[in-house]
Amino acid sequence: MVKPESKPSAGTAEKDETVLVRAAAGGNSRAFAELVKRYYRRITAFGMSFFKNPVDTEDFVQDVFIKAYTKLDTFRGDALFSTWLTRIAYTTAVNSIKRRKEYLPISDETMVCDGDWSPEEHELRRITAETVREAVKELPERFSLCLDLYFFYDMPYADICEVTGIPINTVKSHIFRAKKMLRDKLTGII
């Protein structure tokens, strides 16, 4: 599996993503390798939310990219490639853990340390994230999933709807209710 070396700028990624997808669908393995490189970290973080261990997550990531490659001809371009790929990841993860119910919300990708943080700031952010993560675990799964995708994967409501199959107004309601429940739980703690 190809691992990312660096993240391209947002403008560059958006500009040639369509070209890469078309080339990959036409059998260009280098184009597909570039797509894997761009989304490897995102899919890995998503997988860790579900599987909580690197071995199962790596298997999951490979499954997702294999499924994406074999289904590239079904990508219509109605949504962003990232949304389409996340939908494949979501379906793969849900099918894999349906019996285990092990979804752990809040992407570990959010814990990437900023080089400008002092050790105290890093520790404070780690503790805050852990406190929020624990509070989110107590939410109903449908709320925590929508909240996680919205805040930690920066997905708009429409993309969450497409990924999860939950109607858009229900997604909005789940996020609103989850935020209220979290506010109530975390008032005075953080």
Secondary structure, DSSP 4 states (H G I P E B T S, - for coil): ----S-PPPHHHHHHHHHHHHHHHHTT-HHHHHHHHHHHHHHHHHHHHHHH-SHHHHHHHHHHHHHHHHHTGGG--SSS-HHHHHHHHHHHHHHHHHTTT-----S-GGGGPPPTT--HHHHHHHHHHHHHHHHHHHTS-HHHHHHHHHHHHS---HHHHHHHH---HHHHHHHHHHHHHHHHHHHTTT-
